Structures are given as structure tokens and as C-alpha cells.
Amino acid sequence: MLTINTILKEIKDVPVGRLEELYQFVHSMTPRAKQSEKLRKKILSFGGAFGDMSNNDYSDFLDQTRNARSKLFDRNIEI
């Protein structure tokens, strides 16, 4: 059975020029729970941001947002 000490002994033989690649590989295998939790909290901080708006105001906001998106992204551009 592999142990952390066995793995560390092998790592010491990795050429210096490949350490960045090794680091990226190891990092890709680690759980991203901390990053995900941080992002989740950031996203949830916006929850209820429109809660104090009336239904009419919120509806107007959505209409204006749709219109702005249409004007920005639904246009023909010559390249």
C-alpha cells in the first residue's frame, strides 16, 4: 500500500524543470471544496437583493434588462 512517505520519496527525483507540471497535476486532483464554498457564499450573498422591489418594479427591471441585452447582443456586426 502506498503511503505519503513513499510518494514523497519519488517526488524528490522529479527534475526541477517539471515541478510546475507536477504541482499543477497534484492541484488538479485535490478537492475544490474550499473554493466552491467560498464561491457559494459569494453567490448567496446576492440572495434577496430584489426582495424589497414591488412586483411592477421588478417586472420593469426584467423588461429593461431583456431590452438592453437584445440591443447589445442581437445586432449584426460586419467583420
N, C-alpha and C positions, 0 to 999 in steps of 0.2 A: 504494500500500500504506500502510495506517495505521501510524503509529509512536506510541510513548508520548508524544512531544512534541506531536504533533497532537491527541491525546486530551486532554492537559493544557491545551492552549490552549483547547479547547472547554469544559473544566470550569470555567475561570476565569469564564466567562459565566453559570454556573448561579446563580440567585438564592439568597441566603443562606437564605431560608426553605425551600428544597428540598434543602439539603446533606445533611440527615439521611436523606432518602429516597434520595438518590444513594449515600450511604455504604452503606445497607442493601442497595441493588441490587448495588453492586460487591462487597460482602462475600458476598452470596449466590452470586456467580459464582466465588469463589476456592475452591481445593481445601481440603477439610477434613482433609487427611492428618494434620496435626499433632494436631488434636482427636481424630481417630479413633485415632491411635497412642496417645495418652495414655489414652483410654478403654479400648483393647485391653489395655494394660499393667495398668490398674487391675483389669479383669475377670480377667486371667490370674493376678493375684496371689492369687486365691482358689483357684486350681487345686491339687488335692491336699489341700484343707482337711480333708476327711473321711478321708484316707488312713490315719490311724492308728486308725480305728474298726474294730471287728470287724464281720463281716457281720451278726450278730444285732443289735448296737447300731445299725448303720446302718439296718437294716430297721425297728427300733423307732422310730428318729428319723423315718423316712419316714411310718410309720403315725401318729405323733403330729402331724406336720405336716399330713397329709391331714385328720385329725380336727379340728384347730384351724381349718383353712381352711373345712371344712364348717360348723362352728359359727358362724364369723364371716360367711361369705358366702352360705350356703344357708338363710337364715332369711327369714320373711315379715315385712315391715315395713309398718305402716299409715302412710300419709302424709295 
